[in-house]
């Protein structure tokens, strides 16, 4: 994640055409138009908003490093649980990186506890920075800029990274670059050799954000589809809990680990909303189908509903979900790609 901060900065500076900042005022939607958007993803602009914005990427007031040669960026990420730091060169080479995991901190709580996450960031951030710089063979004063995630994320966790990055930038008289968490995820596709060129379609699966976006340039993104309910990560967390798996480190890794021992053909799960004409998607139906599959299997095995299935059954159920969930996301992404090819910008 931290390396994507450098991608954000280098991509923005190398972009030959930056869209102008503009605000477009539109007529207020009619009652019929408002009703037509009920039950659809709110992130997608279908004309229901009275204003639309096109932003120029922010230029840090503290300046930017010289672009005459390769430069290095110290990237800091504290948006949620893990503390991540990387030293990245502008050509995409990662010179040093370090991460302080919080899996053990949250393991017993079934999810992220914000206060504990903040304390762990405060305890780990300086040692993590030191480890990344040491791997790169550099000191804080040797980098050309300091970048940090400023959101979205847990505010009290973001604050830890932002304050540390600000202190380093001021102490060493380096440019300070604020990075949008989701944009950084998108721009990872452009990092280093072989990076994709604009325009491209991105499936963003980040925490509570699950969207399909058309990316036409720096700061020029159009959301073409979004989730109507859970994000994919939330669905994985709930599936892990249904199976009685530990979710302190996230439901996704827990489900994936046990799924490796299972057979996805044993239990059929539907791929929801395949015939929907727009690019919105939902994991509620898949999650409910999984819940009923678990309940039926417990009845078949004579296991109480509050009991735990045998490992083999858990593995088969996990493998089935692991097969169906990405297939759903892939199906919606393919639909979005066909739509953008056919109609251009949605």
Phi and psi in degrees as a GROMACS rama.xvg file:
@    title "Ramachandran Plot"
@    xaxis  label "Phi"
@    yaxis  label "Psi"
@TYPE xy
-61.835  -33.8557  UNK-2
-65.1804  -26.0358  UNK-3
-69.4021  -18.7635  UNK-4
-63.0744  -41.513  UNK-5
-65.4866  -36.5988  UNK-6
-62.562  -40.9846  UNK-7
-59.2258  -45.3986  UNK-8
-72.6773  -45.8769  UNK-9
-68.1619  -36.302  UNK-10
-67.422  -38.7847  UNK-11
-67.2699  -34.1681  UNK-12
-81.3778  -23.9702  UNK-13
-91.1712  -7.43307  UNK-14
-66.3993  126.098  UNK-15
-80.2796  -23.4883  UNK-16
-131.984  114.41  UNK-17
-107.157  123.795  UNK-18
-64.8147  143.334  UNK-19
-71.2931  151.963  UNK-20
-75.1962  130.472  UNK-21
-151.044  153.557  UNK-22
-123.3  124.915  UNK-23
-108.641  123.853  UNK-24
-91.4876  133.729  UNK-25
-125.575  157.802  UNK-26
-61.5726  147.637  UNK-27
-64.5155  133.046  UNK-28
-64.355  146.472  UNK-29
-73.2647  168.397  UNK-30
-60.6274  -38.9626  UNK-31
-64.4307  -41.3655  UNK-32
-66.5702  -37.5418  UNK-33
-65.52  -41.4233  UNK-34
-64.2422  -34.4785  UNK-35
-66.4552  -17.6409  UNK-36
-97.882  0.6443  UNK-37
-67.2704  133.115  UNK-38
80.5097  15.4961  UNK-39
-119.633  157.783  UNK-40
-61.1768  127.914  UNK-41
-72.3441  -22.6507  UNK-42
-73.7352  -15.6704  UNK-43
-89.5437  123.504  UNK-44
-82.7074  106.21  UNK-45
-109.945  24.8608  UNK-46
91.708  5.9262  UNK-47
-82.9572  -8.04388  UNK-48
-103.068  146.212  UNK-49
-82.9238  -13.21  UNK-50
-132.559  144.716  UNK-51
-130.659  148.784  UNK-52
-126.095  142.022  UNK-53
-127.913  115.359  UNK-54
-102.92  142.644  UNK-55
-81.9849  134.011  UNK-56
-54.0634  137.672  UNK-57
-65.5454  139.471  UNK-58
-105.139  122.518  UNK-59
-61.4553  135.177  UNK-60
-64.6696  -22.2271  UNK-61
-79.5993  1.28465  UNK-62
92.9233  -177.571  UNK-63
-133.287  155.586  UNK-64
-68.7675  163.533  UNK-65
-63.0572  136.988  UNK-66
-98.108  8.32087  UNK-67
-73.2143  -17.8643  UNK-68
-151.334  175.25  UNK-69
-59.517  141.013  UNK-70
-126.887  166.036  UNK-71
-119.078  147.71  UNK-72
-126.521  132.722  UNK-73
-92.469  113.672  UNK-74
-105.452  134.901  UNK-75
-125.313  132.655  UNK-76
-132.105  118.102  UNK-77
-138.777  37.8579  UNK-78
-72.7251  -23.0544  UNK-79
-140.656  -102.311  UNK-80
-100.104  -64.5396  UNK-81
-67.9881  144.6  UNK-82
-93.7609  118.007  UNK-83
-121.41  136.491  UNK-84
-139.017  140.23  UNK-85
-145.815  149.724  UNK-86
-110.853  114.988  UNK-87
-123.368  136.674  UNK-88
-86.3435  154.021  UNK-89
-65.5268  -14.7323  UNK-90
-89.4778  8.38908  UNK-91
95.8927  -2.6758  UNK-92
-76.5902  126.369  UNK-93
-87.5221  111.657  UNK-94
-82.8272  -30.4047  UNK-95
-163.232  147.14  UNK-96
-154.074  154.011  UNK-97
-156.027  148.86  UNK-98
-140.471  138.543  UNK-99
-110.869  106.733  UNK-100
-75.4549  148.452  UNK-101
-115.195  19.4419  UNK-102
-55.0247  -48.5355  UNK-103
-68.3566  -28.7882  UNK-104
-63.94  -40.7568  UNK-105
-104.586  -2.42878  UNK-106
-51.9168  -42.3899  UNK-107
-83.3041  0.97108  UNK-108
-108.008  -8.30375  UNK-109
73.867  17.7134  UNK-110
168.677  -179.13  UNK-111
-82.3548  127.867  UNK-112
-98.8816  108.646  UNK-113
-52.5633  -44.9479  UNK-114
-63.2892  -40.3199  UNK-115
-68.5428  -36.8611  UNK-116
-63.6739  -43.883  UNK-117
-61.2616  -45.4465  UNK-118
-62.4881  -39.5442  UNK-119
-65.6275  -38.5446  UNK-120
-61.2829  -45.0439  UNK-121
-62.0973  -37.4537  UNK-122
-73.0074  -33.3521  UNK-123
-100.371  -17.056  UNK-124
-64.7655  -43.3899  UNK-125
-68.5636  -45.6853  UNK-126
-60.0176  -34.3854  UNK-127
-69.9686  -41.3579  UNK-128
-61.7276  -45.2626  UNK-129
-60.6134  -40.4422  UNK-130
-66.3187  -41.5115  UNK-131
-67.0747  -43.2057  UNK-132
-65.729  -38.6565  UNK-133
-63.0591  -42.104  UNK-134
-62.2558  -35.2004  UNK-135
-81.3583  -9.06865  UNK-136
69.0165  36.5287  UNK-137
-133.183  165.003  UNK-138
-107.691  164.768  UNK-139
-57.5144  -34.0364  UNK-140
-74.3804  -9.59621  UNK-141
-84.9373  -21.158  UNK-142
-74.9853  161.636  UNK-143
-97.1053  -15.5908  UNK-144
-161.895  159.164  UNK-145
-121.907  125.107  UNK-146
-120.015  148.996  UNK-147
-151.39  144.94  UNK-148
-68.8275  128.553  UNK-149
-112.282  -2.92918  UNK-150
146.406  164.339  UNK-151
-69.328  163.493  UNK-152
160.973  -171.435  UNK-153
-78.0231  120.714  UNK-154
-57.0278  -43.9704  UNK-155
-70.3438  -22.6155  UNK-156
-83.2458  -42.8425  UNK-157
-57.6208  -37.6772  UNK-158
-59.9545  -37.0505  UNK-159
-61.4627  -49.4043  UNK-160
-65.6361  -41.1452  UNK-161
-64.3046  -43.5329  UNK-162
-64.7838  -41.789  UNK-163
-65.7922  -44.6162  UNK-164
-62.4999  -41.1891  UNK-165
-61.7264  -44.5077  UNK-166
-61.7888  -42.9378  UNK-167
-64.8741  -43.0066  UNK-168
-63.8943  -43.35  UNK-169
-68.3169  -45.6603  UNK-170
-62.6255  -32.3688  UNK-171
-107.747  6.66537  UNK-172
53.7932  51.8464  UNK-173
-113.966  152.488  UNK-174
-60.0088  141.129  UNK-175
-109.287  122.571  UNK-176
-118.708  119.534  UNK-177
-85.2658  131.982  UNK-178
-118.551  132.067  UNK-179
-78.104  124.226  UNK-180
-53.4152  -49.0749  UNK-181
-73.6023  -37.6588  UNK-182
-62.5528  -36.9394  UNK-183
-63.0646  -40.8923  UNK-184
-58.5781  -46.8915  UNK-185
-60.2954  -45.8206  UNK-186
-76.2354  -6.90685  UNK-187
-58.7765  -27.4162  UNK-188
-66.1359  -16.7279  UNK-189
-101.748  2.02738  UNK-190
-76.6407  128.96  UNK-191
75.1193  -171.784  UNK-192
-66.6938  142.98  UNK-193
81.6237  5.46745  UNK-194
-65.7008  147.813  UNK-195
-73.679  154.701  UNK-196
-101.544  154.031  UNK-197
-69.8799  146.456  UNK-198
-85.898  157.162  UNK-199
-149.665  163.898  UNK-200
-103.089  134.508  UNK-201
-122.07  133.007  UNK-202
-98.9561  110.551  UNK-203
-98.5248  116.023  UNK-204
-124.461  86.17  UNK-205
-133.583  107.11  UNK-206
53.7915  -124.607  UNK-207
-82.5148  1.42275  UNK-208
-103.923  125.858  UNK-209
-140.477  105.363  UNK-210
-144.705  157.404  UNK-211
-112.206  127.182  UNK-212
-127.938  142.709  UNK-213
-92.6744  125.535  UNK-214
-111.395  108.888  UNK-215
-101.848  -11.2035  UNK-216
169.919  177.431  UNK-217
-60.7017  122.626  UNK-218
73.5597  6.67616  UNK-219
-118.163  84.3079  UNK-220
-125.264  140.24  UNK-221
-123.545  121.726  UNK-222
-77.557  116.942  UNK-223
-102.609  -12.2747  UNK-224
-163.48  153.71  UNK-225
-154.999  167.208  UNK-226
-76.6907  144.155  UNK-227
-88.2558  -14.6168  UNK-228
-145.654  -106.324  UNK-229
-72.8546  154.158  UNK-230
-83.4327  168.288  UNK-231
-63.0523  -38.9805  UNK-232
-63.1283  -40.7938  UNK-233
-63.6386  -39.5761  UNK-234
-62.3171  -42.4866  UNK-235
-62.4091  -41.5772  UNK-236
-60.1107  -44.0022  UNK-237
-69.5634  -36.8474  UNK-238
-64.4668  -41.9581  UNK-239
-60.8913  -40.7321  UNK-240
-66.5486  -38.8839  UNK-241
-60.9481  -30.938  UNK-242
-89.0225  -4.60053  UNK-243
76.2912  23.5767  UNK-244
-87.2681  152.987  UNK-245
-69.7105  134.415  UNK-246
-120.638  13.6266  UNK-247
-59.1036  -34.2661  UNK-248
-95.3455  12.0952  UNK-249
102.65  140.857  UNK-250
-67.601  -33.1168  UNK-251
-57.4009  -55.2379  UNK-252
-59.9366  -37.0344  UNK-253
-65.715  -44.3876  UNK-254
-67.4291  -43.4581  UNK-255
-62.394  -40.4668  UNK-256
-62.1834  -47.9663  UNK-257
-75.7158  -26.953  UNK-258
-63.748  -26.1759  UNK-259
-61.3849  -24.3308  UNK-260
-95.2847  2.00757  UNK-261
-106.192  176.687  UNK-262
-122.732  112.144  UNK-263
-72.1308  -13.011  UNK-264
-82.8121  -10.9812  UNK-265
-68.9008  -34.8783  UNK-266
-129.297  121.691  UNK-267
-86.5587  129.891  UNK-268
-124.53  141.977  UNK-269
-75.7164  155.957  UNK-270
-102.246  105.28  UNK-271
-72.3753  153.721  UNK-272
57.4624  33.7395  UNK-273
-66.787  -26.6044  UNK-274
-101.86  9.05656  UNK-275
-69.6987  139.87  UNK-276
-80.5258  -27.6812  UNK-277
-90.8957  -171.274  UNK-278
-106.378  14.4693  UNK-279
-74.1092  158.429  UNK-280
-146.144  169.685  UNK-281
-149.096  142.745  UNK-282
-111.37  -0.455268  UNK-283
-64.0971  -43.2475  UNK-284
-65.3501  -41.6943  UNK-285
-65.1932  -41.5053  UNK-286
-63.8958  -40.8508  UNK-287
-68.3637  -39.294  UNK-288
-62.0415  -37.8461  UNK-289
-66.7224  -43.0958  UNK-290
-58.8796  -43.7042  UNK-291
-67.9068  -34.8654  UNK-292
-64.5623  -40.7324  UNK-293
-63.2092  -44.2631  UNK-294
-63.0172  -44.2805  UNK-295
-64.1198  -40.4566  UNK-296
-67.7119  -36.3942  UNK-297
-64.9429  -41.3176  UNK-298
-61.9801  -42.8744  UNK-299
-64.0162  -36.8395  UNK-300
-88.6736  -4.43948  UNK-301
72.3181  27.6602  UNK-302
-96.874  131.08  UNK-303
-56.0362  150.949  UNK-304
-61.5604  -26.8563  UNK-305
-95.1865  9.25338  UNK-306
-91.6596  -176.627  UNK-307
-117.575  132.495  UNK-308
-71.4613  161.966  UNK-309
-65.8038  157.859  UNK-310
-56.0617  -42.7004  UNK-311
-60.7067  -42.5954  UNK-312
-67.2503  -40.9429  UNK-313
-59.7609  -42.1143  UNK-314
-66.1591  -40.9182  UNK-315
-65.3451  -42.3399  UNK-316
-63.1796  -44.7829  UNK-317
-62.9674  -40.4526  UNK-318
-64.9242  -37.3952  UNK-319
-65.6022  -43.518  UNK-320
-67.9982  -40.7005  UNK-321
-61.1388  -29.5003  UNK-322
-79.7846  -42.2887  UNK-323
-76.4877  -39.7956  UNK-324
-64.8243  -52.2257  UNK-325
-64.3449  -32.2206  UNK-326
-62.7159  -37.3006  UNK-327
-63.7774  -49.2513  UNK-328
-62.0102  -39.1838  UNK-329
-66.1341  -37.6956  UNK-330
-64.3363  -44.422  UNK-331
-67.4307  -37.733  UNK-332
-64.922  -39.8038  UNK-333
-63.2837  -39.8173  UNK-334
-64.229  -40.0713  UNK-335
-64.9386  -38.4818  UNK-336
-64.5789  -43.5728  UNK-337
-63.7347  -38.9251  UNK-338
-66.2231  -43.4757  UNK-339
-69.8246  -32.4905  UNK-340
-67.5639  -38.1619  UNK-341
-77.3535  -42.6855  UNK-342
-110.272  -2.76322  UNK-343
75.3443  -145.035  UNK-344
-64.7612  125.645  UNK-345
